[in-house]
Amino acid sequence: MSLTLIFGLYVFFLAAFTGYQVISKVPHLLHTPLMAFTNAISGISLVGSLLAAGGHYGTVSTMLGAVAVLAATINVVGGFLITDRMLRMFKKKGGAR
């Protein structure tokens, strides 16, 4: 294996471990704001995938960019739907005053 691949795998596993540790220690009350923040990050990845798809770097790059656009769009829309559903759980029944 090349040194670049080993370093990339090291960073990936370190990020996965750190992310799991951070998310598992978040109190339940903060999950909705955290979800809204991760939706914003997903929106940034959607912009990046749009740039990759439309960058005319080659056929493979355009196809991978299109797949990334689809995946990021599903992630953003699903995240907002789930966040909206969670926020509706906190509304009082009988209307807002």
C-alpha positions in Angstrom: 0.0 0.0 0.0 1.1 3.5 -0.7 1.8 6.0 2.0 -1.0 8.2 0.8 -3.5 5.4 1.1 -2.4 4.5 4.6 -2.6 8.1 5.7 -6.1 8.5 4.1 -7.3 5.4 5.9 -5.8 6.6 9.2 -7.6 10.0 8.8 -10.9 8.2 7.9 -10.9 5.9 10.9 -9.8 8.6 13.3 -12.6 10.8 12.0 -15.1 8.0 12.3 -14.0 7.2 15.9 -14.1 10.8 16.9 -17.5 11.4 15.3 -19.0 8.4 17.1 -17.6 9.5 20.4 -18.9 13.0 20.0 -22.4 12.0 18.8 -22.9 9.3 21.4 -22.3 11.9 24.2 -24.8 14.5 23.0 -27.8 14.9 25.3 -31.2 14.1 23.7 -32.3 17.7 24.0 -29.6 18.8 21.7 -30.2 16.3 18.9 -32.6 18.6 16.9 -30.2 21.5 16.7 -27.4 19.1 15.9 -29.4 17.6 13.1 -30.1 21.1 11.7 -26.4 21.8 11.8 -25.5 18.6 10.0 -28.2 19.5 7.3 -26.3 22.7 6.7 -23.0 20.7 6.3 -24.8 18.4 3.9 -25.9 21.4 1.9 -22.2 22.4 1.6 -21.4 18.9 0.3 -24.3 19.3 -2.2 -22.7 22.5 -3.6 -19.3 20.7 -3.8 -20.9 17.7 -5.7 -22.6 20.2 -8.1 -19.2 21.7 -8.8 -17.7 18.3 -9.4 -20.5 17.2 -11.7 -20.4 20.4 -13.8 -16.7 20.9 -13.8 -16.0 19.2 -17.2 -13.1 17.2 -15.7 -14.0 14.1 -17.7 -16.8 11.6 -18.1 -16.0 9.6 -15.0 -15.8 12.8 -12.9 -19.1 14.0 -14.2 -20.8 10.7 -13.6 -19.4 10.4 -10.0 -20.4 14.1 -9.4 -24.0 13.3 -10.6 -24.1 10.3 -8.2 -22.8 12.6 -5.4 -25.5 15.2 -6.2 -28.2 12.5 -6.0 -26.8 11.2 -2.7 -26.4 14.7 -1.1 -29.8 15.7 -2.2 -31.4 12.7 -0.6 -29.4 13.4 2.5 -30.4 17.0 2.7 -34.1 16.4 2.0 -34.3 13.5 4.4 -32.5 15.4 7.1 -34.9 18.4 6.8 -37.9 16.1 6.9 -36.7 14.3 10.0 -35.8 17.6 11.7 -39.2 19.0 10.9 -40.9 15.9 12.3 -38.8 16.2 15.5 -39.7 19.9 15.9 -43.4 19.2 15.4 -43.1 16.9 18.5 -42.3 19.9 20.6 -45.3 22.0 19.5 -48.3 22.2 21.8 -51.5 20.5 20.7 -54.3 22.9 20.1 -52.4 25.6 18.1 -49.7 28.1 18.8 -50.5 31.3 20.7 
